[in-house]
Amino acid sequence: MSWEIERRYLIRVPDDAWATFGPGTPLRQGYVVAGPAAVRIRAGEPRGFVLTCKSGSGVRRKEVEVVVPAEMAEALFDVAGERVIEKVRHRVGPWEVDRFQGPLAGLALLEIELEDEQQAVPAPPRNISIIQEVTDDKRFVSSMLASMSREEQEQWVRHVYIELGT
C-alpha cells in the first residue's frame, strides 16, 4: 500500500491551446466499486491494464495498483458496466491535464502529485486558467463522475462551469 498525495483543479483551456500540450494519452476507466473507496480498471497506460484500489478523500488517499492481464481487465470492464469514463491525459511538466470525453466533454481538470501535503504547488502550465481547487470536492472524483448517468454527466458539466463562474 502507498499513499497518493494529489491536488486537483477545475480549469479552463482555450480550444486552440490543447494542441500545445501534444497528442496526450487516451484513458478509459471502469469503476467496479465507486465512492470514497473505489476499485478501478484503467486501459491506456504504457504498462498495460492497471487495477487500482483507492480509499479516503482529500489531498492524501490510500492507493494500491497492480498490472493485470487483458482477460481480467475485460472482465472488470464488464462488471463496471456503465460506470466508465474516458479522457485524454496530457503531461505538462509535473502536471497532468485531463480533457474528458463523451458525455463529460467540456470538463477539464489539472492534477499534480506531491511528495507531501505541505509541498508548494508550482505555477500551472501556460494557457491554463484555474477556476477553483476541487481536491476536497467529491463531485470531481472520477468514481463519482462515472456513477452518474450520461444525461446527468452532460447536465453536470454545463452546470458546474456556470456555477463556478466561467
C-alpha positions in Angstrom: 0.0 0.0 0.0 1.1 3.5 -0.7 -0.2 7.0 -0.4 -1.3 9.2 -3.2 -0.9 12.9 -2.4 -2.6 14.9 -5.1 -4.3 18.2 -5.7 -6.9 18.7 -8.4 -8.2 21.9 -10.0 -11.1 22.7 -12.3 -9.6 24.5 -15.3 -10.4 26.3 -18.5 -8.3 25.8 -21.6 -8.8 27.8 -24.8 -9.7 25.4 -27.7 -6.5 26.4 -29.6 -4.3 25.7 -26.6 -4.9 21.9 -26.4 -2.6 21.3 -29.4 0.3 22.9 -27.5 0.1 20.0 -25.0 0.7 17.3 -27.6 -1.5 14.4 -28.5 -2.0 13.1 -25.0 -2.8 9.6 -23.9 -6.4 8.3 -24.2 -7.5 6.6 -21.0 -10.6 4.5 -20.3 -11.5 3.9 -16.7 -14.2 1.5 -15.4 -15.3 1.5 -11.8 -16.1 -1.9 -10.3 -16.7 -0.1 -7.0 -17.4 3.6 -6.9 -17.4 6.0 -4.0 -14.9 7.0 -1.2 -13.5 3.5 -1.5 -13.1 2.8 -5.3 -11.9 -0.1 -7.4 -10.9 1.0 -10.9 -9.6 -0.7 -14.0 -7.7 1.5 -16.5 -6.8 1.0 -20.1 -4.4 3.1 -22.0 -1.3 3.2 -19.7 2.0 2.2 -21.3 2.5 -0.5 -18.6 -0.8 -2.2 -19.6 -4.1 -2.6 -17.8 -3.9 -1.3 -14.3 -6.3 -2.2 -11.4 -6.3 0.4 -8.7 -7.9 0.4 -5.2 -8.3 3.8 -3.6 -9.8 4.9 -0.3 -10.0 8.1 1.6 -10.7 11.7 0.5 -8.9 15.0 0.1 -5.2 15.5 -0.6 -3.9 12.2 0.8 -5.5 8.9 -0.1 -4.5 5.2 0.2 -3.7 3.7 -3.2 -2.7 0.2 -4.4 -2.1 -0.6 -8.0 -1.3 -3.8 -9.9 -1.0 -4.5 -13.6 -3.5 -7.2 -14.7 -3.8 -9.4 -17.8 -6.1 -8.4 -20.6 -8.6 -11.1 -19.9 -9.0 -9.9 -16.3 -9.3 -6.3 -17.5 -12.1 -7.2 -19.9 -14.0 -9.0 -17.1 -13.6 -6.0 -14.8 -14.8 -3.6 -17.5 -17.8 -5.9 -17.9 -18.5 -5.7 -14.2 -18.1 -1.9 -14.3 -20.9 -1.7 -16.9 -21.9 1.9 -17.5 -19.6 3.2 -14.8 -16.9 4.1 -17.4 -15.3 7.5 -18.1 -12.9 8.4 -21.0 -10.4 11.2 -21.1 -7.2 12.2 -22.7 -4.4 12.9 -20.3 -1.6 15.4 -21.2 1.6 15.5 -19.2 2.9 19.1 -19.0 5.9 19.3 -16.7 4.9 18.0 -13.3 1.2 18.4 -14.2 -1.4 16.1 -15.7 -4.1 17.8 -17.7 -7.2 15.7 -18.2 -9.7 16.5 -21.0 -12.8 14.4 -20.5 -14.6 12.8 -23.5 -18.1 11.5 -24.2 -20.9 12.9 -22.0 -18.3 14.6 -19.8 -16.9 16.5 -22.8 -16.1 20.1 -21.8 -14.8 19.1 -18.4 -11.1 19.7 -17.8 -9.1 19.0 -14.7 -5.5 19.7 -13.7 -3.8 17.4 -11.3 -0.4 17.3 -9.6 1.1 14.6 -7.4 3.1 15.8 -4.5 5.7 14.4 -2.1 3.8 15.6 1.0 0.7 17.7 1.8 2.7 20.8 2.6 4.7 20.9 -0.6 4.4 24.1 -2.6 2.3 23.8 -5.8 4.1 25.2 -8.9 2.5 27.6 -11.3 0.1 25.9 -13.7 1.1 25.4 -17.3 0.7 28.3 -19.8 -2.7 28.7 -21.4 -4.5 27.2 -18.4 -6.8 29.2 -16.2 -7.5 27.7 -12.8 -11.1 28.2 -11.8 -11.1 26.6 -8.4 -9.3 23.9 -6.5 -11.6 20.8 -6.3 -9.4 18.4 -4.3 -11.9 18.2 -1.5 -15.0 18.4 -3.7 -16.3 14.8 -4.1 -18.2 15.8 -7.2 -14.9 15.9 -9.1 -13.7 12.4 -8.1 -13.7 10.2 -11.2 -15.6 7.3 -9.5 -18.4 9.7 -8.7 -18.5 11.1 -12.2 -18.6 7.5 -13.5 -21.6 6.8 -11.3 -23.8 9.4 -13.0 -26.0 8.6 -15.9 -24.9 10.0 -19.3 -27.6 12.7 -19.1 -26.5 13.7 -15.5 -22.9 13.9 -16.7 -23.8 16.2 -19.6 -26.0 18.4 -17.4 -23.5 18.5 -14.6 -20.6 19.7 -16.8 -22.7 22.6 -18.1 -24.0 23.4 -14.6 -20.6 23.3 -12.8 -18.9 25.7 -15.2 -21.8 28.2 -14.8 -22.0 27.7 -11.1 -18.3 28.3 -10.6 -18.3 31.4 -12.8 -16.6 30.7 -16.1 
